[in-house]
Amino acid sequence: MPENTSQSSPKSTKKLASNRSGLGHKITYALRHPGRVAPYLRRSGRDTWLRWKHRDHVSYYRAVMASDTRRSPERAVGARTHERWLALGQMQFDYLVEHGLRPEHRMLDIGCGNLRGGWRFIHHLDSGNYYGIDISPDILIHAKKTVAERALQEKLPHLTITGDLTLDFLPDEHFDVIHAHSVFSHSPLHVIDECLTHVGRVLTPNGFFDFTFDRTEGTEHQVLSEDFYYRTETLLDLARQRGLHARFMTDWEKRPHGQSKIRVSRSPLPDTD
């Protein structure tokens, strides 16, 4: 399959090669950011306890989200301030609209959270065309609050909890656009593989699935079983093994976001960069 795998980007080569799970990186980071040591240790202790209580990853990360959401729903989805929450949602929305998301499209938002980007998609799409799923009931409660606060009730968004990414409750060839922002960055490879194994069934023949991930050009690794770093080739190859066309989205790299993006489809993807 002749997909473009170009990875030219302004991201720092040194940063992409670093192993955040290594002792050397942790010591250097602690020396540069001493104020973050105590929060990291608290988080490490909490995560060790939650991993002991919840042995499978989805149950574990659901517990992480419950803990984070109690502190701040917006920080739980990766935004330290309300302004950053808005900016990240706008970035997601602008990118998909630029890539052809139209009101008549049906969209599946995997890991919709508290609708950081979702409320814009709901407003943009025709009534009933937005489907948001998440593993966390706690964050979905706040997603419902966002719908009410934004007066989007008449758009009839679908918000559903899920326990896996088999997508078995969804119909064949239903979605034109599927979106997973900051989901695979928190997922071990078997969870990503589960999604890629099943996502083609619910995509329309010419639809596409965009997902972001934390990219490394060094050793693949994870931190606290919360943050996972993958080489681009690993995810491209995995998608192709599941019969999907896949390409690295170089135009996303130009945006002020720490993650990278891959697009997969059942049909060959045009080179639009």
RAZIFEN-V169445 format. One record per helix or strand. SS is the DSSP state (alpha for helix, beta for strand). FROM is the first residue (numbers start at 1). TO is the last residue. If there is no record, write none. Layout:
ss/from/to
SS/FROM/TO
SS/FROM/TO
//
This chain:
ss/from/to
alpha/13/17
alpha/23/32
alpha/34/53
alpha/57/71
alpha/73/76
alpha/82/98
beta/107/110
alpha/118/124
beta/130/134
alpha/137/149
alpha/153/155
beta/158/161
beta/175/180
alpha/184/186
alpha/189/202
beta/203/215
beta/221/223
beta/227/230
alpha/232/241
beta/245/248
alpha/250/254
beta/260/265
//
